[in-house]
Amino acid sequence: VSNQKITSLPLLYTKSHQSKTDGDWVVIQNTTESLSLSEIKKENVKKLIALLSNFRQGSKLQNLTLTNVSVNWNDLMEMFQTVWHSSVEYFNINNVTQLSDIERYNFDYSGTSMKALTMTKIKITDMYFSQDDLYEIFADMNITDMTIADSEMIHMLCPSRKSSFRYLNFLKNDLTDFLFQKCDNLAQLETLILQKNKFESLRKVSFMTSRMKSLTYLDMSNNLLRHDGAGVQCQWAESLAELDLSSNQLVDAVFECLPANVQKLSLRNNHISNVPS
């Protein structure tokens, strides 16, 4: 993007204050490599998409942050699609509300520079829609790192093809034992963070990991995990080296259901009275 195009931004960042004009977004940061905007609404989203279209692959913009976004589903998807075919590598989007009219969207993942997506505090106001239309967009993203946090997310689909995900962070959602059961397409996943969700069965968690051939770190802290033993079989990823099970509802029987190759294990804040020697 030429300097002329950059200076034509509706609002330019200055170190002394945030800029804003009526009906437009707030520019938090505007440098050669990073752009941070706030107050994205349906009235100005088309202008934003036009702006982002200037940052084609080969331009220097790598980091994009959008905060306080209130748009409908198709506008959000058009925004994502524009970012996907830009020079942006790291996309952060926070406080998305009024996400309505969710429907199937044919997303084009090809030829992207994107490496990492971070989404926090996503609020969906549409009450009647197909869950798959929402979750398959994110499940099939061809990036290595994805975070969806503090968003009341109840599910995530198994990717429909071999996934490039290496890092997934679903901190503070409403995910349950149904997540990624019998999912064979996360073979490259190394780090999985599921802290502060609603998982209950340690056995089901173990089987979830068993198909993740590269998984080395799993955070299951602050869930509702139980394991009553009685000969119940567990099956963990053989690659798992670090496991955080702190702040759950586990008792002594947990020692019958632990990964064999784990090197670092946290069991603090459970109901364990005896640790095997």
BELSULLIN-V998916 format. One record per backbone hydrogen bond with DSSP energy under -0.5 kcal/mol. CO is the residue of the C=O (numbers start at 0). NH is the residue of the N-H. E is the energy in kcal/mol with one decimal. If there is no record, write none. Layout:
BEGIN
co = {CO CO}
nh = {NH NH}
e = {E E}
END
This chain:
BEGIN
co = {1 2 3 4 5 13 16 18 20 25 25 26 28 32 32 33 34 35 35 36 37 38 39 40 40 43 44 45 46 47 48 50 51 53 54 55 58 61 61 61 62 63 64 65 66 67 67 68 69 71 72 73 74 75 76 77 78 79 80 82 83 84 85 88 88 89 89 90 91 92 93 94 94 95 96 97 98 98 99 104 106 108 114 114 115 116 117 118 119 120 120 121 122 122 126 129 129 130 130 131 133 134 135 137 140 143 143 144 145 146 148 152 155 165 165 166 167 168 170 171 171 174 175 177 179 181 184 185 189 189 190 191 191 192 194 195 198 199 199 200 201 202 203 204 205 207 208 210 211 215 215 216 217 217 218 220 224 225 228 234 236 240 240 241 242 242 243 245 246 249 250 251 252 253 258 263 265 267 268 273}
nh = {5 6 7 7 8 16 13 26 23 27 37 18 35 61 62 30 64 27 28 66 25 40 69 43 44 47 48 49 50 51 52 53 54 55 86 58 57 63 88 89 34 91 36 93 38 39 69 96 41 75 76 77 78 79 80 81 82 83 84 85 112 56 112 114 115 63 91 117 65 119 67 68 96 122 70 99 124 125 72 106 108 111 143 144 90 146 92 148 94 95 122 123 98 124 128 132 133 133 134 135 137 138 139 140 142 165 166 116 168 118 120 173 179 189 190 145 192 147 149 150 151 197 178 180 182 183 162 188 215 216 167 193 218 169 171 172 223 201 225 204 205 206 207 208 209 210 211 212 214 240 241 191 219 243 193 195 248 201 231 209 239 262 263 217 244 265 219 221 222 270 253 254 255 256 261 242 244 246 247 275}
e = {-2.1 -2.4 -0.6 -0.7 -1.6 -0.8 -1.0 -1.1 -2.3 -0.8 -2.7 -0.9 -2.8 -2.5 -2.6 -3.1 -2.4 -2.9 -1.7 -2.1 -2.9 -0.7 -3.3 -1.2 -1.2 -1.9 -2.6 -2.1 -2.0 -2.9 -1.6 -1.7 -1.3 -1.7 -1.8 -2.3 -0.5 -0.5 -2.5 -2.6 -2.6 -2.9 -2.8 -2.7 -1.6 -2.0 -0.5 -2.7 -0.9 -2.2 -2.8 -2.3 -2.1 -2.7 -2.9 -2.1 -2.2 -2.7 -1.1 -1.9 -0.5 -0.6 -0.5 -2.9 -2.3 -2.6 -0.5 -2.6 -2.6 -1.9 -1.7 -2.2 -0.6 -3.5 -0.7 -1.4 -0.7 -1.3 -2.4 -1.5 -0.8 -0.5 -1.1 -2.1 -2.4 -2.6 -2.8 -2.7 -2.0 -1.7 -0.6 -0.5 -1.2 -0.5 -0.6 -0.6 -0.9 -0.6 -2.6 -2.4 -0.7 -2.6 -1.7 -1.3 -1.3 -3.4 -2.4 -1.9 -2.3 -3.1 -1.9 -2.4 -0.7 -2.2 -2.3 -2.3 -2.5 -2.5 -2.2 -0.6 -0.6 -2.5 -1.9 -1.2 -1.1 -0.7 -2.2 -1.2 -2.6 -2.3 -2.4 -0.6 -2.3 -3.1 -2.5 -1.0 -2.2 -0.7 -2.7 -1.8 -2.4 -2.1 -2.0 -1.7 -1.1 -0.6 -2.5 -1.2 -1.3 -1.7 -2.5 -2.3 -0.6 -2.4 -3.0 -2.0 -2.0 -2.1 -0.9 -0.5 -1.4 -3.0 -2.2 -2.2 -0.7 -2.1 -2.7 -2.0 -0.6 -2.9 -2.4 -1.8 -2.0 -2.1 -0.9 -2.6 -2.7 -2.6 -0.7 -0.5}
END
